[in-house]
Amino acid sequence: QVQLVESGGGLVQPGGSLRLSCVVSGRLFSWKSMGWYRQAPGKQRELVASISSSGIPNYGDSVKGRFTISRDNAKNTVYLQMNSLRPADTAVYYCNSAPERLYNWGQGTQVTVSS
């Protein structure tokens, strides 16, 4: 069974940066498109960035130009580099396959942007 373990969140001031990591167990990681999702309080979970099995990224409008998604297939890990963070980016961040969410959700990692 595939397990997703997210890490790297924290408290950061507006304009700051964070790098999130997601380790994915399972042998088929390199074949799957993966995504980073986020859920803010009172809002639905949304896909913010995805990356194909060949490394082609795609971004939501709200994070385009600020976030960078990448993957290391040798380490079964997908990353999200977040720059120029805004209070509106505050949420719990999760990874999963994209666009179909095939796996059970991990615990997520909290990102709080506040002065």
C-alpha positions as a printed Julia matrix, in Angstrom:
115×3 Matrix{Float64}:
   0.0    0.0     0.0
   1.33   3.4    -0.96
   2.09   5.79    1.89
   2.62   9.53    1.57
   4.74  11.41    4.12
   4.87  15.19    3.83
   7.31  17.45    5.65
   8.9   20.88    5.56
   6.08  23.14    6.66
   6.31  25.8     9.31
   5.69  29.42   10.26
   7.14  32.0     7.88
   6.74  35.74    7.4
   5.13  37.14    4.25
   7.66  37.15    1.44
   9.52  34.19    2.9
  10.24  30.76    1.48
   9.72  27.12    2.39
  10.52  23.84    0.7
   8.12  20.96    1.16
   8.99  17.31    0.6
   6.81  14.28    0.07
   8.23  10.78    0.24
   6.13   8.21   -1.56
   6.45   4.52   -0.79
   5.89   2.09   -3.61
   7.69   0.98   -6.73
   5.47   2.72   -9.28
   6.25   6.3    -8.2
   8.22   7.16  -11.32
   5.23   6.26  -13.52
   2.76   8.53  -11.76
   1.99  12.19  -12.18
   2.1   13.76   -8.73
   0.63  16.88   -7.26
   0.69  19.16   -4.27
  -2.68  20.06   -2.8
  -3.63  22.43   -0.02
  -6.6   22.93    2.25
  -7.19  26.15    4.11
  -9.62  26.32    7.04
 -13.2   26.27    5.81
 -12.19  25.67    2.21
 -12.04  22.68   -0.09
  -8.79  20.97   -0.85
  -7.32  22.3    -4.08
  -4.56  21.23   -6.44
  -1.87  23.9    -6.59
   0.83  22.21   -8.68
   1.43  18.96  -10.48
   4.28  17.28  -12.29
   4.1   14.57  -14.89
   6.1   11.35  -14.8
   8.5   12.98  -17.3
   8.92  16.11  -15.2
   6.6   18.57  -16.92
   5.11  20.94  -14.32
   1.75  22.63  -14.21
   0.62  25.33  -11.76
  -2.54  26.9   -10.51
  -2.94  30.59  -11.25
  -2.61  31.56   -7.6
   0.93  30.12   -7.29
   2.29  30.52  -10.8
   5.65  32.3   -10.76
   6.11  31.75   -7.01
   6.05  27.97   -6.51
   8.18  25.33   -8.22
   7.36  21.64   -8.2
  10.03  19.03   -8.85
  10.62  15.33   -8.35
  13.47  12.93   -7.73
  12.41   9.51   -8.95
  15.49   7.86   -7.45
  14.36   9.04   -4.02
  10.62   8.58   -4.58
  10.22  12.2    -3.54
   8.32  15.18   -4.85
   9.18  18.72   -3.75
   7.45  22.07   -3.65
   9.64  25.16   -3.43
   7.49  28.04   -2.26
   8.78  31.59   -2.6
   7.19  35.0    -2.02
   4.74  33.44    0.39
   1.53  35.28    1.22
  -0.92  34.95    4.1
  -3.38  33.46    1.58
  -0.98  30.51    1.17
  -1.67  29.44    4.75
  -3.02  25.89    4.63
  -2.22  22.26    5.25
  -0.3   20.95    2.24
  -0.64  17.4     0.98
   0.74  15.4    -1.9
  -1.04  12.75   -3.93
  -1.2   11.55   -7.48
  -2.7   14.02   -9.91
  -5.15  14.7   -11.27
  -6.7   11.48   -9.97
  -6.07  11.13   -6.25
  -5.28   7.46   -6.12
  -3.75   7.14   -2.67
  -4.86   7.55    0.92
  -3.97  11.01    2.14
  -0.98  11.5     4.4
  -0.98  13.69    7.47
  -0.02  16.79    5.52
   2.28  19.58    6.61
   1.07  22.91    7.99
   2.23  26.11    6.33
   1.45  29.34    8.15
   2.34  32.7     6.62
   2.04  35.46    9.15
   3.92  38.43   10.51
